[in-house]
Amino acid sequence: MQKWGAMFEARFVGEDELAKVTFSRKWLAQVLGLAGLYFALARFGNVAVVAEGSVAAVWPAAGLAIAGLWWGGYRLAPAIALGAFVFAWLNGVPTPVGAAAAFASMLGPIVALFLMRRYIGGPRLFDRVGDVFLFFLCAAVAPALADALGVASLCWGGVGKWDDFLGLWLLSWAGDLMGMLIAAPALLVWTWPDNLRWTGRMRIEAAAGFMLLTICSGLIFTGELAPLGVGFPFLVLPILVWIAVRLGQRATVSATLLVCAFAMWGTIQGMGPFAELDMPLPVLEFFLGVVAMTGLVLAAGVTERTHLRQVEERFRLLVESAKGYAIYMLDAEGRIATWSAEAERIKGYRAEEIVGKPFRTFFTPEDAQRGVPEQVLRMAREEGQAGYEGWRVRKDGSRFFVEGVITALRDESGALSGFSKVAHDVTDQRRMSDLLEAKVQERTAQLRASLSSVEELLYTIAHDLRAPIRHMRSFAQLLLMEHADRLDDTARDYLNRISTAAASGDELIRDLLEYGRLSHEAVSLAPVDLQQAVQAVLQAVAGEIQQRHAHVQFGQEWPRVVANERLLEQILTNFVTNALLYAPPNREPEIAISAESEGGKTVLRVRDNGIGIPPEQIDRVFEPFIRLPNASNAPGTGMGLAIAKRAAERLNGTVGADSTLGKGSCFWLRLQAA
């Protein structure tokens, strides 16, 4: 029976599947070589028929097509089309019909390859049992459409009869399926690296197994044992199972190929249990399919099991090499299911002593009484993972401190199958941390005592400094009041300077004391009505507002804030006072006070139309003793905004400023909304 297929050469690039046509010499050589092999196997399939009408039980060219496209990709598709067309032409099929059949013939391997790449993960098709069944489904589905088109083209060209369409399609599809199940695995597996380590004993075992399989197959399919019945051929399966379990994939596909070759040869020659049946082809194909799938499934199962053992061994080595970490498993009820050498070293229990015991065994009596083990398991069960730390008890009763995590493990259905647990012994670090914390607390207490002493000393020094300064100012003022008529203008000027300097010094000392006090005193925070605080400040500076003919505007929103009322009023007083002081002499001050909510915070803004601040100096105005040059000659010590910033920090807030030189500034305070 003829096979067909053709399609343009294409190579898919990335997910976009952009077709890129190439015509290099290497590609041409590959196409010609694959086309020659396809033609040769097609001739073999055409000769190896088992029923009247030239129907092949196995079409090995289909298996070659799958293997060729798996190796070289879609770019080798023209090779299969070329081989199929030449084969059809040499068998007397008209050229148009042969071309149509070649196109249809190519469709099956392309669809099969697409499905395999789409649904079977990894570069190897037969390493997992699930992948073997997916390969079978792909091999069964893909040729169905292609064979239907191929048989239709033959019937349309007069090579076949439309009345025989269904029968021809089924036979053609079965031949393709058998070719893919038998030939493709044999071709592919032998091109992949063999992970099996062959020993001398295994080589002897392989030789004995293949010799026994050859003898049994020869006896069965030459008809020597035919009187035993048609079911007897399946007695080769135990030998095939042995080879699959013991000798790996390469030996399995080779044994499958050997058995299928004997079965086909004997049936073709009219010998064996299938030759005398009324319908030998379906029974033979059923036998070939069972043999092929049995070998592939068993070899995949062994490969999976071997891989699982390797993974388990790597995991065991990883667990054993994790020094200081107790890694083990719990069952769904919280009982210990596995144990490790490091867990034994840390906790003191041997595996036979602890496996099967509840997780709570390691907890202190206090934690166990409070239900901490159950709480940890419940959190891991509900949230997927739970971290923990605390003191635990060893077998000998000694305690150690651990930090760890417990993770819930679920099967594919989502049911809880157990927990994995990783515990890190941090007893030494914990003790050092406790010691360090005790040292820190002790040092902190000493520093607080020192700060308290320094603060008392500062208050004493400040008081002692302010007393002579006040005396200097008082005596200077007395001289001016009582002896002004005796003094000339120069003497009066000197006395005014002394009085002014004394007043400035007293104010500076007062500001320094306030700045220091803000750093250490306890501050209580509570909800504060922002509007009332603003009104209190404006009442306090009402005289200055009236004296400067200032205009004050208010916003509409006045949210409550978390603050200390005294410190809040102190900050606002500083902002408003600066707005009054730093207005140009020829300009009446205009002050706008507003507040608004921004992302859980409240921002209070005080805008003015004063002299403004140079952009490069804005950050410096909140530093102590910084007074920027200004044309208004405003008085001050340079501590006002520094005090405002320190007060804002004690309120868990921030302050800042935006300014345009010559047009005014906006000072803002951001606090937590109440």
C-alpha positions in Angstrom: 0.0 0.0 0.0 1.3 3.5 -0.8 2.0 6.3 1.6 1.8 10.0 0.8 2.8 13.4 2.0 4.4 16.8 1.1 4.6 20.2 2.6 6.8 23.3 2.2 9.9 23.5 4.4 9.5 25.7 7.4 11.2 26.2 10.7 9.3 27.8 13.5 11.0 30.5 15.5 9.9 31.3 19.0 6.3 31.5 20.0 5.4 33.6 17.0 6.1 30.7 14.6 7.7 32.8 11.9 8.4 30.7 8.9 12.0 30.9 7.7 12.9 29.1 4.5 16.5 28.0 4.1 18.2 26.3 1.2 21.8 25.6 2.3 23.8 22.7 1.0 23.7 21.0 4.4 19.9 21.3 4.4 19.7 19.9 0.9 21.9 16.9 1.9 19.8 16.2 4.9 16.6 16.4 2.8 18.0 14.0 0.2 19.3 11.6 2.8 16.0 11.5 4.7 14.0 11.2 1.5 16.2 8.2 0.5 15.6 6.5 3.9 11.9 7.2 3.7 11.8 5.6 0.2 13.7 2.6 1.3 11.4 2.0 4.3 8.4 2.6 2.1 9.6 -0.2 -0.2 10.1 -2.4 2.7 6.6 -1.7 4.0 5.2 -2.3 0.6 6.8 -5.7 0.4 6.0 -6.7 4.0 2.2 -7.3 3.5 0.2 -9.8 5.3 -3.2 -9.8 3.4 -4.6 -9.6 0.0 -4.7 -6.1 -1.4 -1.2 -5.0 -0.5 -2.0 -3.8 3.0 1.1 -3.4 5.2 0.7 -4.3 8.9 3.4 -1.8 9.8 4.5 1.3 7.9 8.0 1.9 9.3 8.4 5.0 7.1 5.8 6.8 9.4 8.1 6.1 12.3 11.1 7.4 10.4 9.1 10.6 9.5 8.4 11.2 13.2 12.0 10.6 14.2 13.4 12.8 11.4 11.2 15.7 12.2 12.0 15.3 15.9 15.7 15.5 15.1 15.7 18.2 12.5 12.4 20.1 13.0 9.8 21.1 10.4 12.6 22.2 8.0 13.1 18.6 7.0 9.4 18.1 5.9 10.2 18.3 2.2 12.3 15.1 2.6 9.3 13.1 3.6 7.2 14.6 0.8 9.9 13.8 -1.8 10.3 10.2 -0.6 6.5 9.6 -0.6 6.1 11.2 -4.1 9.0 9.1 -5.7 7.6 6.0 -4.1 4.1 6.6 -5.5 5.4 7.5 -8.9 7.5 4.4 -9.2 4.5 2.3 -8.2 2.6 3.7 -11.2 0.4 6.3 -9.4 -0.5 9.2 -11.7 1.6 12.3 -11.0 -1.3 14.6 -9.8 -2.6 11.8 -7.6 0.9 11.1 -6.3 1.4 14.8 -5.5 -1.9 15.0 -3.6 -1.1 11.8 -1.7 2.4 13.1 -0.9 0.9 16.3 0.5 -1.5 14.3 2.6 1.2 11.9 3.7 3.3 14.8 5.1 0.5 16.1 7.2 0.4 13.2 9.7 4.0 13.5 10.9 3.8 17.3 11.1 0.6 17.2 13.2 2.1 14.5 15.4 5.2 16.5 16.0 3.2 19.6 16.8 1.1 17.7 19.4 4.2 16.0 20.9 6.0 19.3 21.4 2.8 20.9 22.7 1.8 18.3 25.2 5.0 16.3 26.1 7.5 18.2 28.2 11.2 17.7 27.8 13.5 16.5 25.0 12.9 12.8 25.7 9.5 11.3 24.9 9.6 8.0 26.8 11.0 8.8 30.3 7.6 9.0 32.0 4.6 6.7 31.8 2.3 9.6 31.2 4.4 10.8 28.3 4.3 7.3 26.8 0.5 7.4 26.7 0.5 10.9 25.4 2.9 9.7 22.6 0.4 6.9 21.8 -2.5 9.4 21.6 -0.5 11.8 19.3 0.5 8.8 17.1 -3.1 7.7 17.0 -4.7 11.1 16.3 -2.3 12.7 13.9 -2.4 10.1 11.0 -6.2 10.0 11.0 -6.7 13.1 9.0 -3.7 12.6 6.8 -4.7 9.0 5.9 -8.3 10.1 5.1 -6.9 12.7 2.7 -4.5 10.2 1.2 -7.1 7.5 0.6 -9.5 10.1 -0.8 -6.8 11.3 -3.3 -6.2 7.6 -4.4 -9.9 7.0 -4.8 -10.3 10.3 -6.7 -7.5 9.3 -9.0 -9.0 5.9 -9.7 -6.3 4.0 -7.9 -8.7 2.9 -5.2 -12.5 2.5 -5.0 -14.8 4.7 -3.0 -16.7 1.7 -1.8 -13.5 0.6 0.0 -12.7 4.0 1.4 -13.5 3.2 5.1 -11.6 -0.1 5.1 -8.6 1.3 3.3 -8.5 4.3 5.7 -8.6 2.1 8.8 -5.9 -0.2 7.5 -3.7 2.7 6.4 -4.2 4.4 9.8 -3.4 1.2 11.7 -0.2 0.7 9.6 0.9 4.3 10.4 0.2 3.9 14.1 2.2 0.7 14.3 5.1 2.3 12.4 5.1 5.2 14.9 4.9 2.9 17.9 7.6 0.5 16.8 10.0 2.3 14.5 10.0 5.8 16.0 11.0 4.8 19.6 13.8 2.5 18.2 15.2 5.3 16.1 14.9 8.0 18.8 16.0 6.1 21.9 19.3 5.0 20.3 20.2 8.7 19.6 19.7 9.8 23.2 22.4 9.4 25.9 22.1 6.2 27.8 22.0 6.9 31.5 22.3 3.2 32.4 25.6 2.1 33.7 26.4 -1.3 32.1 28.3 -3.8 34.2 29.7 -7.1 33.0 26.9 -9.0 34.7 24.3 -6.8 32.9 25.9 -7.5 29.6 25.8 -11.3 30.2 22.1 -10.9 31.4 21.3 -8.9 28.2 23.0 -11.5 25.9 21.0 -14.3 27.7 17.8 -12.4 27.5 18.0 -11.6 23.8 19.1 -15.2 23.0 16.1 -16.5 24.9 13.8 -14.0 23.2 15.2 -14.9 19.7 14.7 -18.6 20.3 11.1 -18.2 21.7 10.1 -15.8 18.9 11.6 -18.2 16.3 9.7 -21.2 17.6 6.5 -19.3 18.0 6.4 -17.5 14.6 7.8 -20.2 12.4 4.8 -22.4 13.3 6.6 -25.0 15.4 4.3 -24.2 18.4 1.2 -23.1 16.4 -1.0 -26.0 17.7 -0.8 -24.3 21.2 -3.2 -21.6 20.0 -3.3 -17.9 19.1 -2.9 -16.8 22.6 0.5 -18.4 22.9 2.5 -15.5 21.2 1.9 -13.4 24.2 4.2 -15.7 26.2 7.1 -13.5 24.8 5.8 -10.8 27.1 7.5 -12.1 30.3 10.8 -12.0 28.6 10.1 -8.5 27.3 9.1 -7.4 30.8 12.3 -8.8 32.2 14.4 -6.9 29.6 12.4 -3.7 30.2 12.8 -3.9 34.0 16.4 -4.9 34.0 18.1 -3.4 30.9 16.7 0.0 30.2 15.1 1.8 27.2 17.6 0.9 24.5 17.4 -2.8 25.2 13.6 -2.6 25.4 13.0 -0.9 22.0 15.5 -3.4 20.5 13.6 -6.3 22.0 10.3 -4.9 20.8 11.7 -4.5 17.3 13.0 -8.1 17.4 9.7 -9.6 18.4 7.7 -7.5 15.9 10.1 -8.5 13.1 9.6 -12.2 13.9 5.9 -11.8 14.1 5.6 -10.0 10.7 8.1 -12.3 8.9 6.3 -15.4 10.1 2.9 -14.1 9.1 4.1 -13.0 5.7 5.6 -16.4 5.1 2.3 -18.1 6.1 3.7 -19.5 9.3 2.9 -18.9 12.9 -0.3 -18.5 14.9 -1.6 -15.6 12.9 -1.2 -16.9 9.3 -4.1 -19.3 9.3 -6.7 -16.8 10.7 -9.4 -15.5 8.5 -8.4 -11.9 9.4 -4.7 -12.0 10.3 -4.0 -8.3 9.9 -6.1 -6.9 12.8 -4.9 -9.6 15.2 -1.3 -9.1 14.2 -1.5 -5.3 14.6 -3.2 -5.8 18.0 -0.3 -8.1 19.1 2.3 -5.6 17.8 0.6 -2.7 19.6 0.4 -4.6 22.9 4.1 -5.6 22.6 5.2 -2.0 21.7 3.2 -0.3 24.4 4.1 -2.9 27.1 7.8 -2.3 26.5 7.6 1.5 26.4 5.4 1.7 29.5 7.5 -0.7 31.6 10.8 1.0 30.5 9.3 4.4 31.3 8.1 3.2 34.7 11.6 1.9 35.5 13.2 5.2 34.3 10.7 7.2 36.4 11.5 5.0 39.4 15.2 5.3 38.9 14.9 9.1 38.5 12.9 9.2 41.7 15.5 7.2 43.6 18.2 9.6 42.3 16.2 12.6 43.4 15.6 11.0 46.8 19.3 10.3 47.1 20.2 13.8 46.2 17.6 15.1 48.7 19.0 12.8 51.4 22.5 14.1 50.7 21.3 17.7 50.8 19.5 17.1 54.1 22.5 15.4 55.6 24.9 18.1 54.5 22.8 21.0 55.9 24.7 21.3 59.2 22.7 23.0 61.9 19.4 22.3 60.2 17.0 19.6 61.3 15.0 18.7 58.2 12.3 16.1 58.4 8.7 15.3 57.4 5.4 15.1 59.3 2.3 13.3 58.3 -1.1 15.0 57.9 -1.8 14.5 61.7 1.4 16.1 62.8 3.3 12.9 63.6 7.0 12.6 62.6 7.3 10.6 59.4 11.0 10.9 58.5 14.2 11.7 60.4 17.7 12.8 59.5 21.2 12.5 61.0 21.4 16.3 61.7 17.9 16.2 63.4 19.2 13.4 65.6 22.3 15.5 66.5 20.3 18.6 67.3 17.4 17.0 69.2 19.0 13.8 70.6 16.5 11.3 69.3 17.3 8.3 67.1 14.9 7.6 64.2 13.4 4.5 65.8 12.7 6.5 69.0 11.0 9.5 67.4 9.3 8.4 64.1 5.6 8.2 64.7 5.7 10.5 67.8 3.7 13.8 67.7 5.3 17.0 66.7 4.6 18.5 70.1 7.3 16.2 71.6 9.9 18.9 71.2 8.0 21.8 72.7 8.4 23.0 76.2 5.7 22.1 78.7 4.6 25.8 78.8 4.2 26.0 75.0 2.5 22.6 74.8 0.0 23.7 77.5 -0.8 26.9 75.5 -1.4 24.9 72.4 1.5 26.4 70.4 2.2 23.1 68.3 -1.4 23.0 67.2 -1.4 26.7 66.4 1.7 26.3 64.2 0.2 23.3 62.3 -3.1 25.1 61.9 -1.4 28.2 60.4 0.6 26.1 58.0 -2.5 24.1 57.0 -4.5 27.3 56.4 -1.9 29.6 54.9 0.5 27.1 53.3 3.5 28.0 55.5 4.2 29.0 59.0 7.4 30.5 60.5 8.2 30.1 64.1 10.9 30.6 66.8 11.2 29.5 70.4 12.8 27.3 72.9 12.6 23.5 72.4 13.5 20.5 74.5 16.0 17.8 73.7 15.8 14.1 74.7 18.0 14.8 77.6 15.8 17.6 78.8 18.2 20.4 77.9 16.7 23.4 76.0 17.8 24.9 72.7 16.4 27.8 70.6 15.3 27.3 67.1 14.1 29.3 64.1 12.2 27.4 61.5 9.4 27.1 59.0 6.8 24.4 58.4 5.2 24.0 55.0 2.0 22.2 54.2 2.3 19.5 51.4 -0.7 18.8 49.2 -1.3 16.2 46.5 -2.7 16.9 43.0 -6.3 17.0 44.3 -5.4 19.6 46.9 -5.7 17.2 49.9 -3.2 17.6 52.7 -0.6 14.8 52.6 1.7 16.1 55.3 4.2 18.8 56.3 7.9 19.5 55.6 9.8 21.0 58.6 13.1 22.9 58.6 14.4 23.9 62.1 17.7 25.9 62.5 19.5 25.6 65.9 20.4 29.2 66.8 20.9 28.7 70.5 24.4 30.3 70.5 23.2 33.2 68.5 20.2 33.6 70.8 22.4 33.6 73.9 24.7 36.1 72.4 21.7 38.2 71.3 20.3 38.1 74.9 23.7 39.0 76.3 24.1 41.8 73.8 20.6 43.0 74.6 21.4 43.0 78.3 24.5 45.0 77.6 22.6 47.4 75.4 20.0 47.9 78.1 22.6 48.4 80.7 24.5 50.9 78.5 21.2 52.6 77.6 20.4 53.1 81.3 23.9 54.5 81.8 23.5 56.9 78.9 20.1 58.0 80.2 21.5 58.6 83.5 24.4 60.5 81.9 22.0 62.5 79.7 19.9 63.3 82.7 23.0 64.6 84.5 24.0 66.5 81.5 20.6 68.0 81.1 20.6 69.0 84.8 24.0 70.5 84.3 22.9 72.4 81.2 19.9 73.8 83.0 22.2 74.9 85.8 24.7 76.4 83.4 21.9 78.1 81.5 20.5 79.5 84.7 23.9 80.7 85.8 24.6 82.2 82.4 21.2 83.9 82.1 21.6 85.6 85.6 24.7 87.7 84.8 23.2 88.5 81.3 20.0 89.7 82.8 22.1 91.8 85.3 24.1 93.3 82.4 20.9 94.3 80.6 19.2 95.6 83.8 22.2 97.8 84.7 22.6 99.1 81.2 18.9 100.1 81.2 19.3 101.7 84.7 22.2 103.8 83.4 20.1 105.0 80.5 17.2 105.8 82.6 18.9 107.5 85.6 22.0 109.0 84.0 21.1 109.7 80.5 21.6 113.4 80.9 25.2 112.9 82.0 26.1 110.7 79.0 27.0 111.8 75.6 25.6 110.1 72.4 28.5 107.7 72.2 28.0 106.4 75.7 24.2 106.0 75.2 24.9 104.0 72.0 27.3 101.7 73.8 24.7 101.1 76.5 22.0 100.3 73.9 24.3 97.8 72.3 25.0 96.1 75.6 21.3 95.8 76.3 20.5 94.5 72.9 23.3 91.9 73.0 22.3 90.8 76.4 18.7 90.3 75.2 19.9 88.3 72.2 22.2 86.1 74.4 19.3 85.4 76.7 17.0 84.5 73.9 19.7 82.2 72.3 20.2 80.4 75.6 16.5 80.0 76.0 16.2 78.5 72.5 19.1 76.1 73.1 17.4 74.9 76.3 14.2 74.3 74.3 16.0 72.5 71.5 17.7 70.2 74.1 14.5 69.6 76.0 12.7 68.5 72.9 15.3 65.7 72.4 14.7 64.1 75.8 11.4 64.9 77.3 8.5 62.5 77.2 5.8 63.5 74.7 2.3 62.2 74.8 0.3 62.0 71.6 -3.5 62.2 71.2 -6.1 63.4 68.7 -5.9 67.2 68.4 -8.4 69.6 66.7 -6.2 71.3 64.1 -8.6 74.3 63.7 -8.5 75.0 67.5 -4.7 74.9 67.5 -4.6 77.4 64.6 -7.0 79.7 66.3 -5.0 79.6 69.6 -1.8 80.5 67.7 -3.4 83.4 65.9 -4.8 84.8 69.2 -1.3 84.6 70.7 0.2 86.7 67.8 -2.8 88.9 67.2 -0.9 92.0 68.2 1.9 91.4 65.7 -0.7 90.7 63.0 -2.4 93.9 63.7 0.8 95.9 63.9 2.0 94.6 60.5 -1.5 95.0 58.9 -1.4 91.3 57.9 -4.2 89.5 56.1 -4.9 85.9 57.1 -6.9 83.4 55.1 -8.2 80.0 56.1 -8.9 76.8 54.3 -12.2 74.8 54.4 -10.9 71.4 55.6 -9.7 71.0 59.2 -9.1 67.3 60.0 -8.0 66.0 63.4 -4.4 64.9 63.8 -2.4 62.8 66.2 -0.1 65.2 67.9 0.9 67.0 71.2 -1.1 70.2 71.5 1.8 72.3 72.9 4.4 71.1 70.4 1.9 71.6 67.5 1.2 75.2 68.6 4.9 75.8 68.9 5.5 74.7 65.3 2.6 76.8 64.0 3.7 79.8 66.0 7.1 79.6 64.4 5.6 79.3 60.8 3.2 82.3 61.3 5.9 84.4 63.1 8.3 83.9 60.2 5.6 84.8 57.7 5.2 88.1 59.6 8.9 88.8 60.1 10.1 88.0 56.6 7.7 90.2 54.6 9.3 93.1 52.7 8.9 96.5 54.4 6.9 97.8 51.5 4.5 94.9 51.4 1.6 94.0 53.7 1.9 90.3 54.8 -0.6 87.9 53.3 -0.8 84.6 55.1 -2.9 81.5 54.0 -3.3 78.6 56.4 -4.9 75.4 55.1 -4.9 71.7 55.7 -5.8 68.6 53.6 -5.7 64.9 53.8 -3.2 63.0 51.7 -2.9 59.2 51.9 -3.8 58.7 55.5 -1.8 61.8 56.5 -2.8 65.4 57.1 -0.7 68.2 55.6 -0.9 71.7 57.2 0.5 74.5 55.0 1.3 78.1 55.9 1.9 80.3 52.8 3.2 83.8 52.8 4.2 86.5 50.3 7.5 87.2 51.9 11.0 87.6 50.5 11.3 83.9 49.7 14.3 81.5 50.1 16.9 80.7 47.4 16.3 77.1 46.2 19.8 75.9 47.1 19.2 77.1 50.7 15.8 75.6 51.5 17.2 72.4 53.2 19.6 74.5 55.3 16.9 76.7 57.0 16.0 73.8 59.3 19.5 73.4 60.6 20.5 75.0 64.0 22.0 78.5 64.0 21.3 79.1 60.3 20.1 82.6 59.4 20.1 83.5 55.8 20.9 87.0 54.7 17.7 89.0 54.1 16.8 92.6 53.3 14.2 92.8 56.0 16.8 92.5 58.9 14.4 90.2 60.8 15.6 89.4 64.3 16.2 85.9 65.6 18.7 83.4 66.8 18.6 80.9 63.9 17.0 78.2 66.1 13.3 78.7 65.3 13.0 76.3 62.4 15.4 73.8 63.9 13.2 73.7 67.0 10.1 73.2 64.7 11.8 70.3 62.9 12.8 68.6 66.2 9.2 69.1 67.5 7.8 67.6 64.3 10.0 64.5 64.7 8.7 64.0 68.3 5.2 64.1 66.8 6.2 61.3 64.3 5.8 63.9 61.5 7.9 65.8 59.0 8.4 69.5 58.0 9.5 71.1 54.8 9.3 74.2 52.7 8.7 75.3 49.1 9.8 78.8 48.1 10.1 81.1 45.2 12.7 83.9 45.7 11.0 87.3 45.9 7.5 85.9 45.9 7.1 84.0 49.1 7.3 80.6 50.8 5.2 77.7 51.9 6.1 75.9 55.1 4.3 72.6 55.6 3.9 70.0 58.4 2.8 66.4 57.7 1.2 64.5 60.6 -0.7 61.2 61.0 -4.4 61.7 60.6 -6.5 60.9 63.7 
